[in-house]
Amino acid sequence: MKVNDLVRQMELSGVMGAGSLAKAVDIFEAMIKDKDSKVFLGQAGAMVPGGMRQILIDMIDLRLIDVFVTTGATLTHDLVEALGFAHYIGSEHADDSKLHKQGFDRMYNSYMPNKAYEKLEDFIESIFNELSKAKTIREFLSILGRHSPKNSILNACYNNNVPIFCPAISDSGIGLMVWGQLVKNKNIDVNAFADLKEIIDIAWASKKNGVFYIGGGTPKNYIQQAMQFSKGASYGVQITTDRAEFGGSSGAPLKEGISWGKLDPKGRYVDVACDATIALPIIFASVKDRLK
């Protein structure tokens, strides 16, 4: 049985988590096949430490998405692996004081060697003269992607001309490495607001838009506010484990976006309450099979 065969069986069930997952595949397939629609992927959370890096790269290389909005942490972990380091299977019950002494950083039960930051610092320093020419965060990431090793998220976006936005880039290891250059009296003048015009223009100019959210946070909201300058997203898929009762964006159901003008009331959308490291591979494999 292929993954898509399994999803078809879930579709026959049609209810609860299985039904939502099957519906997510249908909607993601529809937004990709709709030639009038731009697909915006918003991704937050520890997807690279969670082993999802290659899926994100494949989604970009296969042009399943048109716009990518992510966190500085994702791009930091992406660069760490691109520069030759790895994330390791560990234990959430580990002695964190001992891990610190051994030079490992823990993300639940995934470990990363802290010495990776030394290599990252050297890499940023080696191309900083180029990076300093950037006037926007988007341009900064494009230059970073051009110089990044192959088989990285950053390089995949650059090679496929997929605009990548990271509004909170300073909140990351990459941000710290840039700060490290600034304290050496080097200079970079990046306009943090200019990217808003570009992503809003993309949403405004497109006849239809589709949104795919892995987690929530800043990437989701950054896309959602751009949707307010369109007719609202026509398609929507959200994978999240957060709850709605506390009022945060990460747990807000897509339906809530109708009140803001971020989602078309007649649109097709679904919320999948699931760990993204479970749901994303299933959705991706199923859609990939359908698209041949």
N, C-alpha and C positions, 0 to 999 in steps of 0.2 A: 504493500500500500504506500503510495506517495503521500507527502504532506497535504497536497491539494485534495486527495481522496479523503483524507481524514477530515479536512475542513468541510468538504461537501457533506459528510456524515453529521458533523456538528450543525450544519445548516438545516438538515432534516430535523434535528432536535429543536433548533430554533429558539430555545429559551435559555435563561440564565447566562453564565459566563461563556458557555460554548456557543450559544446563539449570538452573543455580542461579538465574539471573535470572528465568527463566520461573516457577520454583517460588516465588520471592519475590512475584511478582505474584499468583499463586494464593492464597498465604497471607495477603497483605495484603488482598486482596478478601474472603477468608473472615472475617477478624477484624472488618472493617468491617460486613459483612452480618449477623454474629452479634449479635442484639439483646441478648444477655446479656453481651456482652463490652465492656470499656472498652479503648480504644486509647491506649497511652502512647508518645509520640514522644520519644526522646532524641537530641539533635543536638549534635555537637561538630565542630570544624574550621572552616575558612574558607569556609563556604557562601555568605555574602553577598559577600565579595570574589570568589568563584568564580561569581557570577551566578545563584545558586539562590534568591535572596530571594523572588521572586514565586511560585515553586513552594511555598515554605513558607507564604506568605500564603494561597495558594489552598487548600492542604491544611486550613488553619484555617477559612477562609471556607466551604468545602464541608463542614465538620464531619466530615472523614475521621479526625480525631483528637479525643480527649477530654481529654488531659493533655499538656502540652508542657514538657519539661525541656531547658534549653539552657545555653550559656556566657555569661558577661558580655561576651566578645568579640563574639559573634553579635549581641547586643542593642546593643552600641556601634556596630557597623558598620551595623546596621539604622537606628538613630537618625541616623547620619551621612548616610545616603541620604535618610531622611525629612525631614531639615532642609535638603535641597537640594544636597548634595554628591554626588560620584560616585566609583566605582572605575574605574581606567583600565587598558587593556591595556598591559603593559610587557614587559620582558625579564628573565629570570632571570640573564642575563649582564651586567646593568647595573653601572656603577661606583657602588657604594653610598655612597661618600663624596660623589660628585657629586649623587646623589639627595638626600642629607641637606642639602646646601647649597641645593638647589632647593626643599626643603620637601616632599618626598614620602617616604612610608613604604612599604616593599615587603613583599609577601607572595608569595613565589616570583615570578610574572610579573604580579602584579596590584598596582597602585599606589593609594595614597590620599593626598590632600593633607593635610599635617599641620595646616593652618589650620582644618580641620574641628573640631579639638578646642576652638578658641576659641568657635565657635558652640555646640558641645555644652556648654561651661562656662556660657555665657550662658543657655542653655535650662534647664539644671539649676538655676541660681541663680534664674531667674524663677519656678519652681514649687516651690522648696525648702520654703517654708512648708507647702505641701500634703504634700509628700513626708515631711516631718518628723512627720506625724501617724501614719505607718505603724508598726505594732507588729511586723510580720513582713516578710520579704523578699517573700513573695507579695503582701502588701498594698502594699508599696512599688512593685512592678511593675504592680499594678493601677492605682494612681494615676498612675504614669508612662505607662501605656498610655492612660488617659483623656485625658491632656494631649498625647499624641504626635500628630503629623500623621497624617492618613488614609493608607492604603496603606502601613502599616508592620506589622511582625510584632507589635509591642507593642499597637498599636491594634486589630489584628484579633483578638487574644486577648481584649482587653477587650470589644469589641463582640459577640463570640460567646460570652462567658462561659466561655472555655477557660482553666482555671487554668494559669498559667505559673510554673515554679519555676526558680530560678537560684541554687543553693547557694553558688557561688563568685563572686558578683556583685562582691565587692571586688577580685577579680583581673581588672580590666578598666578601660577608659577611663571607664566610668560610675562605677566605684569610686573612681577618682582624682578625678573631679569632685565626688563627695560628700566625699571627704577635703578637697578645696579649700574646701568650705563649713565643715567642722569647724575648720580652722585659722583661720577668721574668727570663731571662737567661737559659731558656730551649733551646734545640737544635733539629733541624731536617735538614737532608742533602738529599734533593731530587734533582735528575738530571732531569731538565726540557726538555732535548733533547733526553733522552733515549727512550721515548715513540714513537718517530718518527720511530725508527727501527722496533718496534713491529707492528705499523699500516701499515707501508710499506711492511713488511714481509707478513702480511695477504693479502694485495692487490696483491702482487707479486705471492704468492703461489696459489691463487684462479684462476680457469680456466676462470671464468667470475665474474664481479662485477656489483652490482646495487647500485645506490645512491638515497636517498630520503632526500630532504632538506626542512626543515620547517624554513623559514627565511634564513638568510645567515650568514654573519659575520665570525668569527674565525672558528666555527665548519665546515662550508661549505668549507672554504679554506683548512683546515687541511685535510679533506677527499680528496679534489680535487688534492692536491699536491701528496697524496699517489697514486691516480689514474694514475699519470704520470709514475709510476714505474710498471704499468700493461699495458695491451693493450688498456687502456681507458675503462670507464664504458660502459657496454653493455645496461644498462637500466638506466633511469634517470627521477625523478619526482622532481619538485621544486615548492613550494608554497611561493610566495613572493608578497609584495606590493611595493617593491622598483623599481626604474626605471633604465634603462640601460644607459641613456645618460651621466651620471656623472662618469661612468667608474669604479664604486665600485663593489666588488665581490657580494654583496647582491642582486644587481639588474641585474647582468650579466645573460643573457639567457644561458641555458645549451649548446646551439649550439656553443657559444663562446669558450667553453672548447675544442672543436675539434682542434682549432688552437694551443692549449697547449699540446695536446696529452692526455687530461684528459677524453675525451669522444670518444668512437668508432664512426667514421663517419657513420657506418652502424647500430648504436645502435638505440634503441627505447627510445624516451625522449619527455617530455612535460613540459612547464612552465605554472603554474596556477596562474594567477594574482588575488589573493583573500586573505582576512583576514584568517589566518590559523585557527582561532577559529571557522570559518564557514566550511572551506574546509576539515580540518583534521577529524572531526567527521563523515562527509559524506563518505570520502574515507575509513576510518577505518571500519565503519559499513557495507559498501557495500562489501569490501574484506572479512570481517569476515563471512558474509552470504555466499559468494561464496565458501569459504574454509570449511564451515560447522564445 
